[in-house]
Amino acid sequence: MLPARHRMRHSGDFARTIRSGSRAGGHHLVVHLLLADPEHDDPTPAGPARVGFVVSKAVGNAVQRNLVKRRLRDILRTQVPRLPDGALAVVRALPPSQGAPYAELRDAVERSIDVATDKQHRRRHVR
């Protein structure tokens, strides 16, 4: 289970992360990542990294969506320590995630977090 302090709960955090963060993904999911940037007066709050999930009805019925969410929460529980403090991440499940094995979802999350983190760091150095 993902600890409560690492859960994103406010719609404003979701919107800001999706709008301003870096995006990376593949066949099963998309990760939007926004890292705190104190050098540029970033409004991202300090504190532990937080993660939110978006699993739409396109993924499947309620049972299938909940299964995907449970798997993603478990995967992100192990990935949150890799994220720096203040980071916000939104994981959006795509319809193929419904039939994906756990290992494929885990690999997709890890790969997407790595790519999105690299994009955020490159974006900072361009400023």
Secondary structure in CASP SS format (residue, H / E / C, confidence):
PFRMAT SS
TARGET T0000
AUTHOR 0000-0000-0000
METHOD secondary structure of the structure
MODEL  1
M C 1.00
L C 1.00
P C 1.00
A H 1.00
R H 1.00
H H 1.00
R E 1.00
M C 1.00
R C 1.00
H C 1.00
S H 1.00
G H 1.00
D H 1.00
F H 1.00
A H 1.00
R H 1.00
T H 1.00
I H 1.00
R H 1.00
S H 1.00
G C 1.00
S E 1.00
R E 1.00
A E 1.00
G E 1.00
G C 1.00
H C 1.00
H C 1.00
L E 1.00
V E 1.00
V E 1.00
H E 1.00
L E 1.00
L E 1.00
L C 1.00
A C 1.00
D C 1.00
P H 1.00
E H 1.00
H H 1.00
D C 1.00
D C 1.00
P C 1.00
T C 1.00
P C 1.00
A C 1.00
G C 1.00
P C 1.00
A C 1.00
R E 1.00
V E 1.00
G E 1.00
F E 1.00
V E 1.00
V E 1.00
S C 1.00
K H 1.00
A H 1.00
V H 1.00
G C 1.00
N C 1.00
A H 1.00
V H 1.00
Q H 1.00
R H 1.00
N H 1.00
L H 1.00
V H 1.00
K H 1.00
R H 1.00
R H 1.00
L H 1.00
R H 1.00
D H 1.00
I H 1.00
L H 1.00
R H 1.00
T H 1.00
Q H 1.00
V H 1.00
P H 1.00
R H 1.00
L C 1.00
P C 1.00
D C 1.00
G C 1.00
A C 1.00
L E 1.00
A E 1.00
V E 1.00
V E 1.00
R E 1.00
A E 1.00
L C 1.00
P H 1.00
P H 1.00
S H 1.00
Q H 1.00
G H 1.00
A C 1.00
P C 1.00
Y H 1.00
A H 1.00
E H 1.00
L H 1.00
R H 1.00
D H 1.00
A H 1.00
V H 1.00
E H 1.00
R H 1.00
S H 1.00
I H 1.00
D H 1.00
V H 1.00
A H 1.00
T H 1.00
D H 1.00
K H 1.00
Q H 1.00
H H 1.00
R H 1.00
R H 1.00
R H 1.00
H H 1.00
V H 1.00
R C 1.00
END
